[in-house]
Amino acid sequence: MRQQVLKALANPPRIFYVPYSIAVMNFVVQFLIFIILLIISLLVGGITGGGIPVNPLYFLLSVIGVHLILAGFSKKEPQLANIIAAKIQLFKRRVQNELRP
């Protein structure tokens, strides 16, 4: 039983080599950026299409590119999601001195 608990803690759940929480956060942030750009282009150019063209392919390529970068970082540091969560907690507590490397 002890071995299973240690294995679960040492290997967090992953989506294509990136910890689950970071991969979902990446997708959500990039999707929100895409939606904001789409709304801005519709407001600037109108629905008939005189504005800035927003191509969903760029969104897909940026999601894949950032995911590959995150996979590289998480291979070097397997507990990346825990480190980010701990730093967010420190920001919420406004502890600035402990955030320096």
C-alpha positions in Angstrom: 0.0 0.0 0.0 2.8 2.4 0.8 4.4 1.9 -2.6 1.2 2.9 -4.4 0.9 6.1 -2.4 4.5 7.1 -3.1 4.1 6.3 -6.8 1.0 8.5 -7.0 2.7 11.4 -5.4 5.9 11.1 -7.4 4.1 10.8 -10.8 1.2 13.3 -11.0 -1.4 12.7 -13.7 -0.3 13.9 -17.1 -1.8 14.9 -20.5 0.9 14.3 -23.2 3.8 14.6 -20.7 2.5 17.8 -19.0 0.9 17.7 -15.6 -2.9 17.7 -15.9 -3.6 21.0 -14.0 -1.0 22.9 -16.1 -2.3 21.5 -19.4 -5.9 22.5 -18.6 -4.7 25.9 -17.4 -2.8 26.4 -20.7 -5.8 25.5 -22.8 -8.2 27.7 -20.8 -5.9 30.7 -21.0 -5.3 30.3 -24.7 -9.0 29.7 -25.4 -9.9 32.9 -23.5 -7.3 34.9 -25.5 -8.7 33.5 -28.7 -12.3 34.4 -27.7 -11.2 38.0 -26.8 -9.4 38.4 -30.1 -12.4 37.1 -32.0 -14.8 39.5 -30.2 -12.4 42.4 -30.8 -12.1 41.6 -34.5 -15.9 41.3 -34.8 -16.4 44.7 -33.0 -13.7 46.4 -35.2 -14.8 45.0 -38.5 -18.3 44.0 -38.0 -19.8 40.6 -38.8 -19.5 41.1 -42.6 -15.7 40.9 -42.3 -13.9 44.2 -42.7 -11.8 43.7 -39.6 -8.8 41.8 -38.4 -9.1 38.2 -39.6 -8.8 35.7 -36.7 -7.7 32.2 -37.8 -8.5 29.3 -35.4 -5.4 27.5 -36.9 -3.2 30.0 -35.1 -4.9 29.2 -31.9 -4.3 25.5 -32.4 -0.7 26.0 -33.3 -0.1 28.2 -30.2 -1.7 25.7 -27.9 0.5 22.9 -29.3 3.6 25.1 -29.2 3.1 26.2 -25.5 2.2 22.6 -24.6 5.6 21.4 -26.1 7.4 24.1 -24.1 5.6 23.0 -20.9 6.4 19.4 -21.6 10.1 20.4 -21.8 9.9 22.2 -18.5 8.0 19.4 -16.8 10.5 16.8 -17.9 13.2 18.8 -16.2 11.1 19.4 -13.1 8.4 16.7 -12.6 6.7 18.5 -9.7 6.1 21.7 -11.8 2.4 21.9 -11.0 3.0 21.7 -7.2 5.7 24.4 -7.4 3.3 26.7 -9.4 0.5 26.0 -6.9 2.8 26.8 -3.9 3.9 30.1 -5.5 0.3 31.1 -6.2 -0.4 30.5 -2.5 2.5 32.6 -1.5 1.3 35.4 -3.8 -2.2 35.2 -2.2 -0.5 35.6 1.3 1.6 38.5 -0.1 4.9 36.9 1.0 7.3 38.6 -1.4 10.6 37.6 0.1 10.1 33.9 -0.3 9.4 34.0 -4.0 13.0 34.7 -5.0 15.0 31.7 -6.3 
